[in-house]
């Protein structure tokens, strides 16, 4: 069995697209997944399944969520190795220090080329930084994510990809969950 992480985009936000975690776990189990664990209410699910391409799993999960909850919810799936590479290779985290809540990862559903990312005119405030990693854009927002213009919506529009953002504390917690 392989350990995977599913990131669900846009559930349980301001009462929209409600998905209770206990029922979500049942949905994952109905797909034959085991060791299903959720983290917070924002759509983070660690599970084990037979080795399958992450994009195929994402499609299966999207269809099951639509069937069980009536919501169209984009789902991004990573292997433990993929998340480990993102979490352990964040050049902003060890060098900048500071609060975990000032660091974020915007996970992208489609690959973003280095050239596309470098061509962006980032609307960064003083002290804010963003770097491209494989599968994510890593952020340092020292004034808080709620105040930055480097948010999920901005990256989706600028790069023409779907994305979902997690704070660094969540990324580290998910990394730990996948390792245990």
Kinemage of the C-alpha trace (Angstrom):
@kinemage 1
@onewidth
@group {chain A} dominant
@subgroup {mainchain}
@vectorlist {calphas} color= white
{ca unk a 1} P 0.000 0.000 0.000
{ca unk a 2} L 1.112 3.557 -0.742
{ca unk a 3} L 0.412 6.568 1.463
{ca unk a 4} L -1.290 9.531 -0.218
{ca unk a 5} L -2.519 12.979 0.708
{ca unk a 6} L -5.687 14.404 -0.816
{ca unk a 7} L -6.174 18.174 -0.667
{ca unk a 8} L -9.758 19.224 -1.294
{ca unk a 9} L -10.237 22.743 -2.601
{ca unk a 10} L -12.919 25.014 -1.201
{ca unk a 11} L -14.914 22.872 1.212
{ca unk a 12} L -16.366 24.041 4.537
{ca unk a 13} L -15.525 27.690 3.795
{ca unk a 14} L -18.086 30.137 5.187
{ca unk a 15} L -20.746 27.428 5.171
{ca unk a 16} L -20.253 26.647 1.477
{ca unk a 17} L -19.790 23.106 0.184
{ca unk a 18} L -20.218 21.461 3.596
{ca unk a 19} L -18.430 18.133 3.911
{ca unk a 20} L -18.424 16.547 7.386
{ca unk a 21} L -15.091 14.816 8.023
{ca unk a 22} L -16.661 11.610 9.411
{ca unk a 23} L -18.739 11.191 6.247
{ca unk a 24} L -15.732 12.092 4.091
{ca unk a 25} L -13.790 9.260 5.733
{ca unk a 26} L -16.664 6.921 4.824
{ca unk a 27} L -16.500 8.122 1.219
{ca unk a 28} L -12.773 7.378 1.088
{ca unk a 29} L -13.347 3.927 2.635
{ca unk a 30} L -16.027 3.222 0.004
{ca unk a 31} L -13.307 3.638 -2.638
{ca unk a 32} L -11.262 0.879 -0.978
{ca unk a 33} L -8.831 3.233 0.747
{ca unk a 34} L -7.577 2.309 4.225
{ca unk a 35} L -5.998 4.085 7.189
{ca unk a 36} L -8.060 7.169 6.307
{ca unk a 37} L -7.278 10.156 8.541
{ca unk a 38} L -8.472 13.748 8.224
{ca unk a 39} L -6.782 16.877 9.505
{ca unk a 40} L -8.843 19.930 10.386
{ca unk a 41} L -12.103 20.662 8.556
{ca unk a 42} L -10.527 22.177 5.456
{ca unk a 43} L -10.144 19.063 3.318
{ca unk a 44} L -6.893 17.332 4.191
{ca unk a 45} L -7.057 13.543 3.997
{ca unk a 46} L -4.203 11.084 4.455
{ca unk a 47} L -4.952 7.551 3.260
{ca unk a 48} L -3.427 4.385 1.897
{ca unk a 49} L -4.273 2.752 -1.411
{ca unk a 50} L -2.783 0.453 -3.982
{ca unk a 51} L -0.104 2.195 -6.006
{ca unk a 52} L -2.038 4.343 -8.469
{ca unk a 53} L -1.179 7.571 -10.326
{ca unk a 54} L -2.182 10.492 -8.059
{ca unk a 55} L -4.196 12.197 -10.824
{ca unk a 56} L -6.307 9.038 -11.289
{ca unk a 57} L -6.992 8.907 -7.539
{ca unk a 58} L -7.949 12.587 -7.584
{ca unk a 59} L -10.521 11.941 -10.303
{ca unk a 60} L -11.990 8.989 -8.405
{ca unk a 61} L -12.256 11.049 -5.213
{ca unk a 62} L -13.860 13.987 -7.056
{ca unk a 63} L -16.503 11.656 -8.520
{ca unk a 64} L -17.203 10.087 -5.111
{ca unk a 65} L -17.557 13.501 -3.430
{ca unk a 66} L -19.948 14.617 -6.150
{ca unk a 67} L -21.964 11.420 -5.679
{ca unk a 68} L -21.997 11.510 -1.847
{ca unk a 69} L -22.199 15.261 -1.155
{ca unk a 70} L -23.498 16.836 -4.365
{ca unk a 71} L -20.514 19.205 -4.654
{ca unk a 72} L -18.006 19.640 -7.439
{ca unk a 73} L -14.752 19.736 -5.463
{ca unk a 74} L -11.315 19.776 -7.097
{ca unk a 75} L -9.010 17.243 -5.427
{ca unk a 76} L -5.226 17.237 -5.629
{ca unk a 77} L -3.401 14.066 -4.586
{ca unk a 78} L 0.248 13.742 -3.560
{ca unk a 79} L 2.355 10.778 -2.526
{ca unk a 80} L 4.232 10.919 0.767
{ca unk a 81} L 7.476 11.383 -1.188
{ca unk a 82} L 6.055 14.326 -3.129
{ca unk a 83} L 4.887 16.104 0.027
{ca unk a 84} L 8.176 15.315 1.768
{ca unk a 85} L 10.093 16.968 -1.086
{ca unk a 86} L 7.984 20.122 -0.811
{ca unk a 87} L 8.076 20.278 2.991
{ca unk a 88} L 11.760 19.506 3.426
{ca unk a 89} L 13.052 21.701 0.597
{ca unk a 90} L 11.367 25.002 1.471
{ca unk a 91} L 14.149 27.593 1.082
{ca unk a 92} L 12.050 30.271 2.814
{ca unk a 93} L 11.328 28.355 6.011
{ca unk a 94} L 14.783 27.606 7.438
{ca unk a 95} L 16.352 30.878 6.293
{ca unk a 96} L 13.605 33.295 7.285
{ca unk a 97} L 12.566 31.871 10.641
{ca unk a 98} L 9.532 33.379 12.318
{ca unk a 99} L 6.023 32.178 12.900
{ca unk a 100} L 4.809 29.054 11.117
{ca unk a 101} L 1.597 30.934 10.359
{ca unk a 102} L 3.557 33.367 8.154
{ca unk a 103} L 4.557 30.565 5.789
{ca unk a 104} L 2.224 28.909 3.300
{ca unk a 105} L 2.213 26.521 0.375
{ca unk a 106} L -0.048 27.134 -2.591
{ca unk a 107} L -0.401 23.707 -4.202
{ca unk a 108} L -1.054 23.845 -7.942
{ca unk a 109} L -3.174 21.329 -9.837
{ca unk a 110} L -1.136 21.616 -13.044
{ca unk a 111} L 2.606 22.036 -13.536
{ca unk a 112} L 3.901 25.607 -13.596
{ca unk a 113} L 7.066 26.226 -15.574
{ca unk a 114} L 9.926 28.158 -14.070
{ca unk a 115} L 9.697 30.620 -16.982
{ca unk a 116} L 5.982 31.242 -16.359
{ca unk a 117} L 6.563 31.817 -12.677
{ca unk a 118} L 9.543 34.105 -13.213
{ca unk a 119} L 7.549 36.174 -15.732
{ca unk a 120} L 4.993 37.081 -13.043
{ca unk a 121} L 4.970 40.553 -11.597
{ca unk a 122} L 4.310 39.530 -8.009
{ca unk a 123} L 2.215 42.027 -6.022
{ca unk a 124} L 4.380 41.369 -2.964
{ca unk a 125} L 4.427 43.747 -0.026
{ca unk a 126} L 7.707 44.535 1.694
{ca unk a 127} L 9.242 41.379 3.145
{ca unk a 128} L 6.958 38.985 1.270
{ca unk a 129} L 8.529 36.281 -0.842
{ca unk a 130} L 7.343 33.519 -3.139
{ca unk a 131} L 9.334 30.708 -4.724
{ca unk a 132} L 8.325 27.943 -7.083
{ca unk a 133} L 8.771 24.363 -5.937
{ca unk a 134} L 7.717 21.213 -7.748
{ca unk a 135} L 3.967 21.086 -7.176
{ca unk a 136} L 3.660 24.205 -5.040
{ca unk a 137} L 4.445 27.874 -4.626
{ca unk a 138} L 6.039 28.482 -1.257
{ca unk a 139} L 5.227 31.757 0.468
{ca unk a 140} L 6.505 33.885 3.292
{ca unk a 141} L 3.887 36.456 4.303
{ca unk a 142} L 5.241 38.233 7.403
{ca unk a 143} L 2.222 40.577 7.562
{ca unk a 144} L -0.190 37.617 7.525
{ca unk a 145} L -1.863 35.657 4.762
{ca unk a 146} L -5.091 37.604 5.214
{ca unk a 147} L -3.297 40.803 4.185
{ca unk a 148} L -1.209 39.552 1.281
{ca unk a 149} L -2.081 39.925 -2.373
{ca unk a 150} L -0.064 36.739 -2.990
{ca unk a 151} L -3.125 34.655 -2.275
{ca unk a 152} L -4.664 31.586 -3.861
{ca unk a 153} L -6.978 33.586 -6.133
{ca unk a 154} L -4.154 35.759 -7.439
{ca unk a 155} L -1.994 32.760 -8.365
{ca unk a 156} L -4.935 30.981 -10.015
{ca unk a 157} L -5.661 34.006 -12.188
{ca unk a 158} L -2.044 34.869 -12.970
{ca unk a 159} L -0.956 31.305 -13.796
{ca unk a 160} L -4.299 30.039 -15.135
{ca unk a 161} L -4.216 26.953 -12.894
{ca unk a 162} L -6.367 25.746 -10.031
{ca unk a 163} L -4.677 25.885 -6.645
{ca unk a 164} L -5.307 25.324 -2.961
{ca unk a 165} L -3.322 26.884 -0.123
{ca unk a 166} L -2.359 25.541 3.289
{ca unk a 167} L -0.452 27.256 6.066
{ca unk a 168} L 2.933 25.825 6.943
{ca unk a 169} L 1.762 24.403 10.279
{ca unk a 170} L -0.759 22.304 8.334
{ca unk a 171} L 1.876 21.220 5.801
{ca unk a 172} L 4.158 20.059 8.628
{ca unk a 173} L 1.291 18.271 10.401
{ca unk a 174} L 0.352 16.467 7.177
{ca unk a 175} L 3.983 15.525 6.631
{ca unk a 176} L 4.032 13.967 10.130
{ca unk a 177} L 0.728 12.166 9.534
{ca unk a 178} L 2.053 10.643 6.322
{ca unk a 179} L 5.255 9.485 8.011
{ca unk a 180} L 3.465 7.631 10.821
